[in-house]
């Protein structure tokens, strides 16, 4: 049982020179009770691999150290345990593990106890107890250990209980896939339709869409209008536009027509309304395709 | 008028239920005296065992429950696939144990025993209904008091709280384990290991069992909460859980 102990202590600090821990990290040291803690294992040369057990808290760590070093819990060599404890904390730090505050509080407690033990007997009567400064810590450790044991009991009960299944643990309706289909009659369908129809008029649905305007379309529209009526005023043309974009597109279309020489623009007086008039030699009212200029 | 075949009728009732049924309830439903129902229960249990049935009768959480036999758990487990319950984590089990033994107990007391913050893990246990709020202590600050639930008994397959090992038995278990340097939480087959270690080390038990932490703390005076207060407190405690991610139960 104790065989591996000294070696383990050495290795825990993370010095690769300690115990020869060849190969697998977990199996290497039977001395630690099957629970590899802080055992550095040589992976590649020059690199040290450390496997750390996660301790639930400072008490857990202390209990572990006590067990590992086969320490009598009622007579803890406080200097030794403090050193081991601090070594462990140091190891955690060097591995960039976050050391929880509770661990540091315990470190302080240990050092306080250590200091007290070093002091001559007439103790400074600040503590409630005059006795062994370790007393309180020992009590806590014992109590904690007891609850760890209780947790172990619960764990085995949990395992046992998990093997027993009561009724109703089968996958529920939602998980068991679709339910068998019930036949539906035509009347069921009609009812369903009716329900839907009743619901629908309650909502008025507004459908908003953006209109797109096309210059070529506008061009042919203007050309047709002008061809039909002989002339159209600029104001009338623009009055039909519903959006600024449409105004712009219409205007571009007009400019294009003027440039192509299909329509002409006249103005009777300064600031007066602009008239758009046909420029083609004869009106040819049937179709005035703008796309093919001139209709010739 | 009790049924002509009491045992068969009893079996029917048990089969129909997914919850443990108390003797009182069974007797009431069967219109039979509890003693006769109790006899029938034993007879039924024996009959199942005698023919190696796939089901068993168990006493769980103060009632009687028909469950599948453990030796068929593998097959039932396959049928249920992913629906198996999660296991409790080590911190959760520790906390659970403290609540079970110390109830009604405050969070501060739990934390002082464990030496670490236990809000998150307590929140998890509350959420899973393994622990509940019993009320408030009358000590300064009126802290919340926690205790175990029926679900707790069911989850751990306990008939009653008293079925847990008594504190002195726990100490015995600790003592028995010491020389073996076993880590109890890592055991593959906890039940067997516990049993073996106890019975092989009885002398050690006798020796070490004497000096124990004297339980000096006096029980809390409990001030019950109104349903509204309870809901609020529960919500708050469960919400607390989210703050730290450690101490979560894992599978």
Interface residues (C-beta under 8 A of the other chain):
Chain A: X1 X32 X33 X34 X35 X56 X57 X58 X59 X60 X67 X68 X74 X100 X102 X106 X139 X140 X142 X143 X144 X145 X146 X147 X148 X149 X150 X151 X152 X153 X154 X155 X156 X157 X158 X159 X160 X161 X162 X163 X164 X165 X166 X167 X168 X169 X170 X171 X175
Chain B: X15 X17 X18 X19 X56 X58 X65 X66 X67 X68 X69 X70 X73 X76 X79 X80 X81 X83 X84 X85 X87 X88 X90 X91 X93 X94 X96 X97 X98 X100 X101 X112 X113 X114 X115 X116 X117 X154 X155 X156 X157 X158 X164 X165 X167 X170 X171 X173 X174 X177 X178 X179 X180 X181 X182 X183 X184 X185 X186 X187 X190 X191 X194 X211 X212 X213
